[in-house]
Amino acid sequence: FDFQIFPDKSGHCGQTRGHLTICSISLDSLEKQQIKKIYLLQPWLKLTMKLTHILMLGSCLAVYGNCKTIEVSTADQLHSALSSVTPGDSIHMAAGDYTGTFTATRSGTASAPITLKGPKKAVLSGPKYAFWLRADHWVLRGFSMANSIMGLVLEGASHNLLDDIECYNSRQEGVHFRMNSTDNILQNSYIHDTGKGEGDYYKGRGEGVYIGLSHNNWVDNKVDMSDRNQILNNRIGPGVTAECIDVKEGTNNGVIRGNHFDGTDIKGIHSADSWVDVKGESYTIEDNTGEHSIYDGFQNILNIHFGHGPDNMGSCNNTIVKNVCHGLAKNGTCVRSSTILDNKEMSEWGTSVNTTTVDINTIKLFHVFDDINGYNVFCGNSHTLVVTGDDCVYGWAYKIRGVYCYYDFSFAVTTDGRVFSWGQNNCHLGHNILDNVCSTGDQNNTEISDYKRFYDELCALGLGCFGTVFKIKHKGSGNEYAIKIIDNINCK
């Protein structure tokens, strides 16, 4: 049999026999569909289908369900559409300002996502968030979000596509993935002019994209596992007052690729002094470009012990490669980090001192751990320590002028005069620890002076008024000195 389907103005389509629905979505104009020889596959009827001609800008084929296109031009119509959509539906916004509280809580499916689209001149804004996505399998495309505390917030939302959107003039961050929002993609979008709130509270809170939550804000001390989110081919900045992308501890396996960052307006408040700050793990960060930073391009510097949740979480197993950095600070570097590649190859980036342009961050691979079973990496701000399975400690850092090893402990001296020490604490590490710091001698003596820690008395050179002159030797450098130790003796 032959028939034709003419969608009505609301986008509803005719329904054939056999529970097969054919309808149109994503149409800017509804066109006639001419369909011939449709045969439905049912247990009682075996038929085939041949499409001879379809004139449309988009189509939907949904089995056992309906799908519709909803045209909206006011905030009330948008509220109504958000509360009634079903899988496969599409909401089309006309150009205009939409002000209100817009929340999506009804989910689509993998095969029939829900679409919200409009031109850039369709601008959503709200008293809190411009748009709050709390559902799965949505496609947000084309429109803008502005003039709110935050632009777009995904909360417990997964498998969503955010394509060609624009977020700007937010008092805090532009886009935020949180509360275990996973497997989302933000692509081909423009995020700028964030952190525009007035007052001390808003200072330094203008991230372009924010993934996860700080461990201080985890709900019931449970890790926010906003994992496997991808940030692809976006423009972030200028006008962003904090990091262009801030990746929080507890999140994993994300991808940041092909983006361009402009850090012209980064304020440096709350340690926001780079385009990308990574505290998550197992991220791939590659093929990005950036310009204008008050310090670094990419920072992968934190490994913290939370006191709750997993210990020593953050900034490990990340791959940061093939990024191009321009306009860094005098002492900034394209990548300030140490990380693990593929859990076996270690890569380290140093500091590009007095360099304002770095074309490609160069990776140096270490293979010294290839044959070692089990090791943990601890990443500090300017140094890294590795503890191996056989209880050995390896460490390196930038600005190290020299290292000194003495029996069971070690010291490292930086070019700016700081001293780091580690190892067996036989009174020598200098950390002012008074309980059980000595492995030999009188354990009840808690008054251990720096003199005894760092010098050996070789012999007495002479006895004079008020004390004795000793020849001593520095335990670290080996230098010898003559000193007088004052006695409580009255000279007559």
C-alpha positions in Angstrom: 0.0 0.0 0.0 1.0 3.6 -0.6 0.4 6.6 1.6 1.7 10.0 2.6 2.4 11.6 6.0 1.9 15.3 6.5 3.1 16.5 10.0 0.8 19.1 11.5 2.0 22.5 12.6 2.7 21.3 16.1 5.1 18.7 14.8 2.9 15.7 15.5 3.0 13.0 12.9 0.5 10.4 11.6 0.8 6.9 13.1 0.7 3.8 10.9 -0.5 0.3 11.8 1.7 -2.0 13.6 2.8 0.4 16.4 5.5 2.1 14.1 5.5 5.8 14.4 7.2 8.1 11.9 7.5 11.8 12.7 9.6 14.8 12.2 11.9 16.6 14.7 14.6 19.3 14.4 12.7 20.9 11.5 13.0 24.6 11.0 10.2 24.2 8.4 8.0 21.2 8.0 8.1 19.6 4.6 6.0 17.0 2.9 7.2 13.4 3.2 6.3 11.0 0.5 6.8 7.4 1.6 6.0 4.4 -0.5 5.6 0.7 0.1 6.0 0.5 3.9 5.7 -3.0 5.2 5.9 -3.5 9.0 7.8 -6.4 10.6 5.4 -8.0 13.0 4.9 -11.7 14.0 1.7 -11.7 12.0 2.9 -9.6 9.0 6.2 -9.6 7.2 6.8 -6.5 5.1 9.7 -4.3 3.9 10.0 -0.6 3.7 11.4 1.6 0.9 11.8 5.4 1.2 11.6 7.0 -2.2 11.8 10.7 -1.3 12.0 12.7 2.0 12.1 16.5 1.8 13.0 17.6 5.4 15.8 19.2 7.4 15.7 16.5 10.0 13.8 13.3 10.8 13.0 11.0 13.7 12.1 7.3 13.5 10.9 6.1 16.9 9.5 2.7 17.7 6.7 2.3 20.3 6.5 6.0 21.1 5.8 9.5 20.0 8.2 12.3 19.4 7.5 16.0 18.7 9.0 19.4 18.0 7.9 22.1 20.4 8.3 25.7 19.3 8.7 28.3 22.1 9.2 32.0 22.2 8.4 32.9 25.9 9.7 31.9 29.3 6.4 30.4 30.2 6.3 28.3 27.0 9.8 27.1 27.8 8.9 26.1 31.3 5.9 24.1 30.0 8.0 22.4 27.4 10.7 21.4 29.9 8.1 19.8 32.2 6.4 17.8 29.4 9.2 16.5 27.1 9.7 12.9 26.5 12.5 10.9 24.8 13.0 12.0 21.2 11.4 15.4 21.6 13.0 18.6 20.5 12.4 22.1 21.9 13.1 25.0 19.5 13.6 28.4 21.0 13.1 31.6 19.0 15.5 34.5 19.4 14.7 36.5 22.5 15.4 36.8 26.3 14.2 34.0 28.5 14.3 34.9 32.2 13.3 32.4 34.9 14.3 29.2 36.7 14.9 26.7 33.9 15.5 23.1 35.1 15.6 19.9 33.1 14.7 16.8 35.1 13.1 14.5 32.5 15.7 12.3 30.8 16.0 11.1 27.2 17.6 7.8 26.1 20.7 6.9 24.2 18.7 6.3 21.1 16.3 9.1 21.6 17.8 12.1 23.3 15.9 15.3 24.1 17.1 18.4 22.3 17.0 22.0 23.3 18.2 24.4 20.6 18.1 27.9 19.5 20.1 30.7 18.0 22.8 32.7 19.9 20.2 35.5 20.3 18.1 33.1 22.4 19.5 34.0 25.8 18.6 32.2 29.0 19.2 33.8 32.4 18.0 33.2 36.0 18.3 34.3 39.6 20.7 31.3 40.3 21.6 29.4 37.2 20.8 30.2 33.6 20.1 26.5 33.0 20.1 23.6 35.4 20.5 20.2 33.8 19.6 17.4 36.2 18.8 14.7 33.6 20.5 12.4 31.1 20.7 12.2 27.4 20.1 15.8 26.4 21.5 17.8 23.5 21.9 21.5 24.2 22.8 23.4 21.0 23.3 26.9 19.7 21.8 29.2 22.3 23.3 31.4 25.0 23.3 31.5 28.8 24.1 34.8 30.6 23.5 37.2 33.5 23.2 34.6 36.3 25.2 33.5 39.3 26.4 30.5 37.2 25.7 29.8 33.5 25.1 26.1 32.9 25.2 23.7 35.9 25.0 19.9 35.4 24.2 18.1 38.6 23.9 14.3 38.6 23.6 14.5 34.8 25.2 12.1 32.4 25.6 11.4 28.7 24.7 14.9 27.6 26.1 16.8 24.6 26.6 20.5 25.0 27.4 21.8 21.5 28.0 25.4 20.2 26.6 27.1 23.3 27.8 30.5 24.7 28.1 31.3 28.4 29.0 34.8 29.6 28.4 37.5 32.3 28.1 35.0 35.1 29.0 36.1 38.7 30.8 32.8 39.2 31.8 29.9 36.9 30.5 29.6 33.3 29.9 25.8 33.1 30.0 23.4 36.1 29.9 19.6 36.1 29.2 18.3 39.6 27.4 15.8 41.8 28.7 12.7 39.9 27.9 14.1 36.4 29.6 11.7 34.0 30.3 11.1 30.3 29.3 14.5 29.1 30.8 16.4 26.2 31.2 20.2 26.0 32.4 21.1 22.5 32.6 24.0 20.0 31.5 26.5 22.6 32.5 30.0 23.7 32.8 30.8 27.4 33.9 34.2 28.5 33.4 37.1 31.0 32.9 35.0 34.1 33.4 36.0 37.8 31.6 39.3 37.4 30.0 39.3 40.8 30.6 42.2 43.1 31.8 41.8 46.7 34.5 39.8 48.4 32.6 36.5 48.1 32.8 36.5 44.3 36.5 37.4 44.0 38.4 34.6 42.3 35.3 32.5 41.6 35.1 33.0 37.9 36.3 29.7 36.4 35.3 29.1 32.8 34.7 25.3 33.3 34.6 23.7 36.7 34.7 19.8 37.0 33.8 18.2 40.3 33.8 19.8 43.7 36.6 20.7 46.1 37.0 18.0 48.8 35.8 20.7 51.3 32.4 20.7 49.6 31.9 16.9 49.1 28.4 15.9 50.4 28.7 13.7 53.4 32.5 13.4 52.7 31.7 11.3 49.6 33.9 11.8 46.6 32.3 13.7 43.7 33.0 11.3 40.9 32.2 13.6 37.9 34.2 11.3 35.7 34.9 10.9 31.9 33.8 14.4 30.9 35.3 15.8 27.7 36.1 19.4 27.0 36.7 19.7 23.3 37.5 22.5 20.8 36.2 25.4 22.9 37.2 29.0 23.3 37.5 29.9 26.9 38.3 33.6 27.8 39.0 36.4 27.8 37.2 37.9 30.7 37.6 34.7 32.8 38.8 35.8 36.3 39.9 32.3 37.5 41.2 29.2 35.7 39.8 28.6 32.3 39.3 25.0 33.4 39.5 23.8 37.0 39.6 20.0 37.5 38.9 19.0 41.1 40.3 16.1 43.1 38.2 12.9 42.9 37.4 13.2 39.2 39.0 10.8 36.7 39.5 9.9 33.1 38.5 13.2 31.5 39.7 14.6 28.2 40.7 18.3 27.6 41.6 18.6 23.9 41.8 21.2 21.2 40.7 24.2 23.3 42.0 27.8 23.1 42.5 29.7 26.4 42.9 33.4 26.9 43.9 34.3 30.4 44.0 38.0 30.0 41.8 38.7 33.0 42.8 35.9 35.5 43.1 37.6 38.9 45.4 35.2 40.7 43.1 34.9 43.7 42.7 31.5 45.5 45.8 30.2 43.7 44.2 30.7 40.3 47.3 31.5 38.2 47.1 29.2 35.2 44.8 28.3 32.4 44.2 24.7 33.6 44.6 23.5 37.1 44.3 19.7 37.4 43.8 17.9 40.7 41.9 15.0 39.1 43.6 11.8 37.9 44.1 9.9 34.6 43.2 13.0 32.5 44.4 13.4 28.9 45.2 17.1 28.2 46.6 17.6 24.7 46.6 19.8 21.6 45.4 22.9 23.5 46.7 26.5 22.9 46.8 29.4 25.3 47.8 33.0 25.5 48.2 35.6 28.3 48.8 34.0 31.7 49.8 35.7 35.0 52.0 32.6 35.7 51.8 29.1 34.2 49.9 27.5 31.4 49.0 24.1 33.0 49.4 23.1 36.6 49.3 19.5 37.9 50.6 20.1 41.3 48.5 18.7 44.1 48.6 15.5 46.0 46.8 15.8 49.3 45.9 13.6 52.3 42.3 14.5 53.0 41.7 12.8 56.3 38.5 11.3 54.8 37.9 9.3 51.6 40.9 7.9 49.6 44.3 9.0 50.8 46.9 10.8 48.7 44.4 11.5 45.9 45.0 14.0 43.1 47.2 14.9 40.1 48.7 11.6 39.2 48.5 9.5 36.1 47.7 12.6 34.0 49.0 13.0 30.5 49.7 16.6 29.5 51.3 16.7 26.0 51.5 18.8 22.8 50.1 22.0 24.3 51.2 25.4 22.9 51.8 28.2 25.4 52.2 31.9 24.6 52.5 34.9 26.8 53.5 33.3 30.1 54.8 35.2 33.1 58.6 35.7 33.4 59.0 32.8 35.7 56.1 30.8 34.4 56.2 27.5 32.6 53.9 25.8 30.1 53.4 22.8 32.3 54.3 22.7 36.0 54.0 19.1 36.9 55.2 15.6 37.4 52.9 12.8 36.4 52.7 9.2 35.4 52.1 8.0 31.8 50.5 4.6 31.4 51.4 3.9 35.1 55.0 3.1 34.1 56.6 5.9 32.2 57.3 9.0 34.2 57.4 12.4 32.6 58.7 15.6 34.1 58.4 19.2 33.0 60.8 21.8 34.4 60.3 25.5 34.7 60.9 27.7 31.7 62.7 30.5 33.6 62.7 33.9 31.8 60.7 32.4 28.9 57.5 34.1 27.7 56.8 31.8 24.8 57.0 28.0 24.9 56.1 26.4 21.5 55.8 22.8 22.8 56.2 21.4 26.3 59.0 18.9 26.1 58.6 15.6 27.9 61.5 13.7 29.4 60.7 10.0 30.0 62.2 8.2 33.0 62.6 4.4 32.8 64.2 3.9 36.1 61.0 2.5 37.5 60.2 0.1 34.7 61.3 -3.0 36.6 60.0 -2.0 40.0 56.8 -3.6 41.3 54.6 -1.0 42.9 55.3 2.6 43.6 53.5 5.7 44.7 54.1 9.2 43.4 53.5 12.3 45.6 53.4 15.6 43.8 54.1 18.8 45.6 54.1 22.3 44.4 57.8 22.3 43.3 59.0 18.8 44.0 58.1 15.2 43.6 58.8 12.1 45.7 58.4 8.5 44.7 58.2 5.7 47.3 58.9 2.2 45.8 57.7 -1.2 46.9 61.1 -1.9 48.5 60.8 1.2 50.7 63.2 3.4 48.8 62.5 7.1 48.3 63.4 9.0 45.1 62.9 12.8 44.8 63.5 15.6 42.4 62.4 19.2 42.0 63.1 22.5 40.2 65.4 25.1 41.8 67.4 22.4 43.6 71.0 23.7 44.1 72.4 20.6 45.7 71.5 17.4 47.6 73.3 15.8 50.6 73.1 12.3 51.8 74.3 11.2 55.3 73.8 7.6 56.5 70.0 7.1 56.6 68.7 10.6 55.8 69.0 13.2 53.1 68.9 17.0 52.5 68.1 19.1 49.5 69.0 22.8 49.3 67.1 25.1 46.9 68.4 28.1 45.1 66.3 30.4 47.3 67.8 29.0 50.5 65.2 26.5 51.6 66.2 23.1 53.0 64.2 19.9 52.7 65.1 16.8 54.7 63.8 13.3 54.9 64.9 9.8 56.0 65.5 8.1 59.4 65.1 10.7 62.1 68.1 10.0 64.3 68.1 13.5 65.7 69.3 15.0 62.4 66.3 16.1 60.3 65.8 19.4 62.1 62.0 19.3 62.2 61.8 20.2 65.9 60.1 16.9 66.8 60.7 16.2 70.5 59.1 12.8 71.0 61.2 9.8 70.3 63.4 11.5 67.8 66.5 9.6 68.7 67.1 5.9 68.0 70.0 5.8 70.5 70.9 7.6 73.7 68.6 8.8 76.4 65.0 8.5 75.1 63.7 10.5 78.1 65.7 13.6 77.1 63.4 15.7 75.1 65.6 18.8 74.9 67.7 18.2 71.8 69.6 21.3 70.6 70.5 22.1 67.0 74.1 22.0 68.2 74.0 18.3 69.1 72.0 17.6 65.9 74.5 19.1 63.5 77.9 19.0 65.2 80.3 16.4 66.7 82.7 17.5 69.5 86.1 16.2 68.5 88.2 17.3 71.5 88.7 20.1 74.1 91.3 22.6 73.1 91.6 24.4 76.3 89.9 25.6 79.5 89.4 29.3 80.1 87.4 31.8 82.1 83.7 31.1 81.8 84.0 27.9 79.7 85.8 25.4 77.6 86.9 25.7 74.0 86.0 22.7 71.8 87.0 21.6 68.4 83.8 20.6 66.6 82.9 19.2 63.1 79.8 19.8 61.1 78.1 16.5 60.4 77.0 17.4 57.0 79.7 19.5 55.4 82.7 18.2 57.4 83.9 21.7 58.2 85.7 22.1 61.6 85.3 25.0 64.0 86.5 26.1 67.4 83.8 27.3 69.8 83.6 28.1 73.5 80.9 26.5 75.6 80.0 28.8 78.5 80.1 27.2 82.0 78.5 28.6 85.1 81.9 29.3 86.7 82.8 32.6 88.4 86.2 33.9 87.4 88.2 35.6 90.1 
